[in-house]
Amino acid sequence: MHWFVDAHVHLHPAQLSPSSLVALADDAASNLTVSRPSLLWCLADMPGVDTLNAIREPSFVRSLSRLSVACQEDGSHGARLSADQWQLYIMNGSQIVSAEGLELLTIGGKIASSSSSSPAAELADLIDTTISAGFLPVVPWGAGKWLGRRGSVVSGLLKSRFRLGHLAIADSGVRPAGWRRPSQFLLAEEQGYVVLHGSDPLWVGSDQQRAGRFGFLLDGSWEDSPLDQLRTLLRRPASQRFFGRKISPWYFLKTQTMLRVQKK
């Protein structure tokens, strides 16, 4: 038994409704080769966003029920959604930006991020804070963010085996097919870190539809605690099995252009 894990999921508020969430899960499950898969989506909420609380709202839960989906809370870490075609665990978590301009995912819960009145913390400090809170820190690849000075920050942490057994890095479905694999992935594997995979869907166009379609397999059954299974993986990295496909270079260029145009 195993989970199909997407380690980097954004469910953008404008696109989050019971029907769209069920449609996303239906689509993700239909692209897998097993019947009624157990899906695990690790939320990467931006500051000010609380997807898990939105899903737990009574009106949201009632709408899910009308769509033949049962929703069960699982403490502060997540919610379990069960349907005829799939089982989906939505894990609480966030995406924050360090003082160096690097992203950090917190899997299992959220830590306080910087505000307009306080400076951002350095990546190493954010990692320590995440671990102290009982959550899992993951440094995901980002377009242009693992090059130059910022890339050296990531490489330096890996070379020093910083928080080995508690920290992971992650590849992204946004990194186009055919692109050269960043050197940090090989360095991480050599040092004993695990490299996770996540879709990292953007908020532009139909890119949200990629949620749950790029990730890795994690041993464990629906009854297990997925957070505990992920902790075990970080401490004892095993050979990874992946699912899904990366985007094309053309699609990457298209979505990056849309991002920049819509931000203006």
ZIUR-V392943 format. One record per backbone hydrogen bond with DSSP energy under -0.5 kcal/mol. NH is the residue of the N-H (numbers start at 0). CO is the residue of the C=O. If there is no record, write none. Layout:
((NH/CO) (NH/CO))
//
This chain:
((2/217) (3/37) (4/2) (4/215) (5/39) (6/4) (6/196) (8/41) (9/7) (10/8) (11/9) (14/11) (15/11) (15/12) (16/14) (20/16) (21/17) (22/18) (23/19) (24/20) (25/21) (26/22) (27/23) (28/24) (29/25) (30/26) (30/27) (31/28) (36/84) (37/1) (38/36) (38/86) (39/3) (40/88) (41/5) (41/39) (42/40) (42/90) (43/8) (44/92) (48/45) (53/49) (54/50) (55/51) (56/52) (56/53) (59/56) (60/56) (61/57) (62/58) (63/59) (64/60) (65/61) (66/62) (66/63) (67/64) (68/63) (69/81) (71/79) (73/74) (73/77) (76/73) (77/73) (78/89) (79/71) (80/78) (80/87) (81/69) (82/85) (86/36) (87/80) (88/38) (89/78) (89/87) (90/40) (90/88) (91/76) (93/105) (94/44) (95/103) (97/101) (98/120) (100/97) (103/95) (104/137) (105/93) (106/104) (106/135) (107/91) (117/114) (125/121) (126/122) (127/123) (128/124) (129/125) (130/126) (131/127) (132/128) (133/130) (134/129) (135/106) (136/134) (136/165) (137/104) (138/167) (139/137) (140/169) (144/141) (145/141) (146/143) (149/146) (150/146) (151/147) (152/148) (153/149) (154/150) (155/151) (156/152) (157/153) (158/154) (159/155) (160/157) (161/156) (163/160) (165/162) (166/162) (167/136) (168/193) (169/138) (170/195) (172/197) (174/171) (175/173) (176/246) (178/175) (184/181) (185/181) (186/182) (187/183) (188/184) (189/185) (190/186) (191/187) (191/188) (192/187) (195/168) (195/193) (197/170) (199/7) (206/203) (208/205) (209/206) (210/207) (212/209) (214/242) (215/4) (216/240) (217/2) (219/0) (223/220) (225/223) (228/224) (229/225) (230/226) (231/227) (232/228) (233/229) (234/230) (235/231) (242/214) (244/212) (246/172) (251/247) (252/248) (253/249) (254/250) (255/251) (256/252) (257/253) (258/254) (259/255) (260/256) (261/257) (262/258) (263/259) (263/260))
//
